[in-house]
């Protein structure tokens, strides 16, 4: 990833964190411990006037590296 992309990504992350501090606190709480294989992550999206859509995934061993990288981006 080039330096300009990193700066742009960090700026967007900071804006998001400022607008959604409770969500950032939630993520920090979840990622305060290492996620383990078998952990279930579930997300629900509810658009105005529509029914919620929910999906989940069970974390695989092969997912752990990506999740650790995402955790580092949150710092």
N, C-alpha and C positions, 0 to 999 in steps of 0.2 A: 504494500500500500504506500503510495507516495505521501510525502509530508503535507501537501496541500489538502489531500483527502482526509488525512488524520485530523488536521486543524478544523476542517469543515464538520467532520463527524463529532468531534468534541464540542464544538459550538452548538450543534443541534442537540447533543446530549444534555448540555448545560441548560439550554432553553426548556427542554422537556422536563428536566428535574425541577426547574423553577416553577413551571406551570402545574406540575403533578407531584408535589413533595410526599404525599401519602403513598403513592405508587412506588416512588423511589425507596421510601422506608420499608415497604413491603418486600421489594426485591432484595434490599440489603439484608433484611431478616432471613429471607429464604436462602440467600447465598452466603450467610454468615458461617454455615457449615458446608462441607463438601457434599454435593449431591452424590447419591449412590445409585448404582445400577438397580433397576426395579422401581425407582421413584416415579410416581405418576405426576405429570404436569398437565393441568387442564386450564383451558381458556374459554371464556364465553364472550361473544360480541353481540351487543344489542344496539341495533340502529334505531333511530327515532321512528316510531310507528310500525316496526317490524318485530317479529318473534325472535327471541335469542337463538343464536347458533353456537353450539358448544362442540369442542373437540378436545381430545387428550392424547398424550403419548406416554408410553412407559420408557424411561431412560434406559438405553442400551450402553454397554461398555464402550462401543464406538462413538457414542454421543458425548462422553465425559470430557474429552479434549475441547470440543467446541464450546461446551457449557463453561469450562474454566476460562476460555478466551473471552466469552461474553462477560463473565464475572470481572475480568480485568478491565474491560471497557467501562464498567460502572464506577470504577475508582476515580 
